[in-house]
Amino acid sequence: MKLYHFPMSPNSRRVVAVLHHLQLECELETVDLSKGAQLQPEFLQLNPNHMIPALVDGDFVLWESNAIMQYLCTKVAHTELWPADSRVRADISRWQFWQTAHFGSACSVLIFEKVIKKFFMSAEADLQEVAKGEERFHRFAQVLEQHLKGRNWLVGEHATLADFSAGSFLDLAKLAEYPLAPYSEIPRWYNNLEQLPAWLSSAPSAFQ
């Protein structure tokens, strides 16, 4: 297998963490987004959306990080990241879809304005966009905060793909200046994720 990724990307980071957790052999190839490598013809043949990550497994090409994570879990006989129980899987998928549609998109506004512009575009953040991003962040952070009360993980008693998916955006919380001050459950939960060896080993070294 070969994974095309960009280490700083939350979408890439969670897939790499799953690879490490499952101890799967996979070649990693960096697609340098800062240099427009995702727009090159050879990468567009893998993912016409010009986004990372993309997984190649023989003649099978798969994009969308959450789909890749689920596929990787089928490579092992059993894993608590993606249990066989259909209701548990549906619950995990629910949080993965929620991350993609809501929480991740809110975080992405702040990442673009506070991180991408600063490090890769030498540009200032648009304060109106930041305000919109913060408003959206609070809307969905409140959902996450309430759900985590009395829980160590999003689904069940162990870390699952749900935690890897939603938690991946917390890695950039400080750099992107997420408005986390009103929340206590979210940082507590993310600290649990940070204790996992696979999460630690998947951290992008340039921003540790």
BELLINHU-V757912 format. One record per residue. N is the residue number from 1. RES is the residue in one letter. D_LAST is the distance of its C-alpha to the last C-alpha in Angstrom with 2 decimals. Layout:
# BELLINHU-V757912
{{N/RES/D_LAST} {N/RES/D_LAST}}
This chain:
# BELLINHU-V757912
{{1/M/26.77} {2/K/24.47} {3/L/21.62} {4/Y/20.99} {5/H/17.57} {6/F/14.85} {7/P/11.32} {8/M/10.04} {9/S/13.18} {10/P/13.53} {11/N/16.83} {12/S/15.57} {13/R/12.74} {14/R/15.47} {15/V/17.88} {16/V/15.75} {17/A/15.20} {18/V/18.98} {19/L/19.67} {20/H/17.82} {21/H/19.54} {22/L/22.87} {23/Q/22.39} {24/L/23.79} {25/E/24.16} {26/C/22.91} {27/E/22.28} {28/L/19.24} {29/E/19.97} {30/T/17.68} {31/V/19.51} {32/D/18.26} {33/L/18.90} {34/S/18.55} {35/K/21.58} {36/G/23.53} {37/A/23.51} {38/Q/24.01} {39/L/27.34} {40/Q/28.74} {41/P/31.85} {42/E/30.61} {43/F/27.69} {44/L/29.99} {45/Q/32.24} {46/L/29.59} {47/N/28.54} {48/P/30.92} {49/N/28.67} {50/H/26.34} {51/M/23.29} {52/I/20.74} {53/P/20.52} {54/A/23.84} {55/L/25.03} {56/V/27.97} {57/D/29.90} {58/G/33.10} {59/D/35.03} {60/F/33.08} {61/V/30.53} {62/L/28.57} {63/W/26.38} {64/E/24.99} {65/S/21.95} {66/N/23.71} {67/A/26.74} {68/I/24.77} {69/M/23.27} {70/Q/26.81} {71/Y/28.23} {72/L/25.88} {73/C/27.03} {74/T/30.58} {75/K/29.82} {76/V/30.03} {77/A/33.03} {78/H/31.41} {79/T/28.05} {80/E/27.33} {81/L/24.80} {82/W/27.92} {83/P/31.05} {84/A/34.47} {85/D/35.96} {86/S/36.69} {87/R/36.19} {88/V/32.80} {89/R/31.77} {90/A/33.20} {91/D/31.25} {92/I/27.95} {93/S/28.94} {94/R/29.85} {95/W/26.33} {96/Q/24.91} {97/F/27.48} {98/W/26.77} {99/Q/23.08} {100/T/24.16} {101/A/27.01} {102/H/25.88} {103/F/22.54} {104/G/20.44} {105/S/22.76} {106/A/22.47} {107/C/18.69} {108/S/19.02} {109/V/21.22} {110/L/18.70} {111/I/15.92} {112/F/18.55} {113/E/19.87} {114/K/16.86} {115/V/14.21} {116/I/16.32} {117/K/19.05} {118/K/17.04} {119/F/14.90} {120/F/17.48} {121/M/20.79} {122/S/20.92} {123/A/22.61} {124/E/22.91} {125/A/22.44} {126/D/25.75} {127/L/26.36} {128/Q/28.84} {129/E/26.44} {130/V/23.82} {131/A/26.65} {132/K/27.58} {133/G/24.06} {134/E/23.86} {135/E/27.33} {136/R/26.50} {137/F/23.29} {138/H/25.45} {139/R/28.10} {140/F/26.00} {141/A/23.66} {142/Q/26.96} {143/V/27.93} {144/L/24.79} {145/E/25.13} {146/Q/28.78} {147/H/28.34} {148/L/25.81} {149/K/28.23} {150/G/29.38} {151/R/27.06} {152/N/24.00} {153/W/23.59} {154/L/24.88} {155/V/27.58} {156/G/29.32} {157/E/28.18} {158/H/25.33} {159/A/22.19} {160/T/23.42} {161/L/22.49} {162/A/22.98} {163/D/19.96} {164/F/17.76} {165/S/19.16} {166/A/19.05} {167/G/15.81} {168/S/13.83} {169/F/14.20} {170/L/12.80} {171/D/9.15} {172/L/9.85} {173/A/12.17} {174/K/11.04} {175/L/10.72} {176/A/13.92} {177/E/15.56} {178/Y/17.07} {179/P/20.14} {180/L/19.28} {181/A/21.37} {182/P/24.43} {183/Y/22.78} {184/S/22.34} {185/E/22.63} {186/I/19.75} {187/P/17.06} {188/R/19.03} {189/W/19.10} {190/Y/15.45} {191/N/14.86} {192/N/17.30} {193/L/15.37} {194/E/12.18} {195/Q/14.62} {196/L/15.67} {197/P/14.95} {198/A/14.92} {199/W/12.28} {200/L/9.93} {201/S/11.01} {202/S/10.63} {203/A/6.94} {204/P/6.46} {205/S/5.22} {206/A/5.93} {207/F/3.81} {208/Q/0.00}}
